């Protein structure tokens, strides 16, 4: 099961937002939100709000009583360029310099499982895993 959220027209360049988004891709939602809240980058604030909105959208779907908020991971984050607002600043000798105020669009997908590039399911980062059954048997022999 997955949930999606879209945040359009966010102030800040897409290039700066992508640097922050790359850090949380594949993490659990709780861990990603905690990390983003401590980051000094301005791009972290809209990203954490969008991730939490995607989780809320996934939990709002009917029949999700068996899921709780800790089950979700950030499956995909994409940051696209938005429009550019142009302003002009007066400078010396009657000239004007252009100031570009950039916007971007965020798209976040959270899922209860993370798919690898080859289509197989894998565990998210930071997930607690049990020991392999063969390893348990070897430990019991010792």
N, C-alpha and C positions, 0 to 999 in steps of 0.2 A: 504494500500500500504506500502511496506517496502523496505528498501535498506540495502545492506550488504557490509561489507568491511573486508578484511583479511590483517593483517600485520604479516608477518612471519619473523623469525630469529631476534627478537628484543633482544637487550642486556639487561640482568637483569633476575633475577629468576622469575619463574612463581608465586611463593609464595608471593613475594613482589608486583607483578603486580595485583594479585587477591585481595589483601587488598585495593588497590586503586579502582579497578573495582567495588567492592561491594558497594562503596559509591555512584556511579552514576547510578546504575541500576534502571530503572523506572523513572528517571528524564527527564525533557525536554532537548533537545539537547543544546539549548542556555544556560540554567542554568548549565548543566553539564560541558560545555566547559568553562564557566566563573569560575566555582569552580576549575576545574583542572588547569587552568592557574595560579591560586594563590597558588597552593599546592607546598610545597618544595620537595616532593618526585620525584625522577628521573623517576619513572614509569608513572608519569602523562603526560609527553610530548608525548610519542608515543600513549598513549591512546586517548588524545584529537585529535591528527591528524587522528587517525583511525575513531573516531566518526564523525568528520567533513567530512571525505571521504565517509562514509556510507550515510550521509545526502545528499551529492552531487550526489552519485550514485542513490539515490531514486528520486531526482529532475530531473535527466537526462533521466528518463524513459518518453517515449512519453505519452501525455495526462495528464501531471501533472500541467497544467497551473493553476488549481484551488487551488493548494497547495502552501504554502510558507514555508520558512525555520523554522518558529516558530511553525509549526504544529507537528513536529516530537518529539518522545520520544525515549530514549534508551531502547529498548524492551529486548535485551539480550546481555550480554557480557560474552564470555568464554575465558579463558586463559589456554592454554595447554603447557606442557613442550616441549622444543625443544632439539636440540643436546647439548652436553656438550663438550666444547673445553678444553683439558687438557694441562696444562703447568707444568713445573717442576722448583722449586726454590732450589738452592743449600743451604744447611745448614751445620752446623759443623760436623766434623768427617767423611767427605766423603759421607754424606747422601743427599737425595733429598726429598723434600716435594711436594706433588701434589697440584696444584692450579686448581680449577674447574671454568671455565668461562661459566656461564649458559646462555642459550637462551630460549625464549618462543615465542609462536604463539598467536596472538590476533584475535578474531573473534567478530565483532560487528554487531548487527542487530538493525536498527532504524525503527520505524513504526509510522504511524499517529494515531494509537490507541494502547493501551496496553491491553493485555489479561491477566486475572487472571488465577490462577492454575485450577479453575473449568471450564474454557472455556468461561466465560462471559467477556464482554468488560467492562473496567473501565477507569476512568479518570486518567491522569498522575499526579504525585506529582506537586504541585504548580499551577495546572490548576484552572482557575477562574470558579466557578460554580454559577449558578443562584439559587435563593431561591426556595424551593419546592412550587408548586402551592397552596398546603394546607396552608403552612406557610404564603404565601402572603395574603390569605383570612383571616387568624387569625390576621395578622398585620393590615389589613384594618378595622376589627371589633373594634379594640382598640381605 
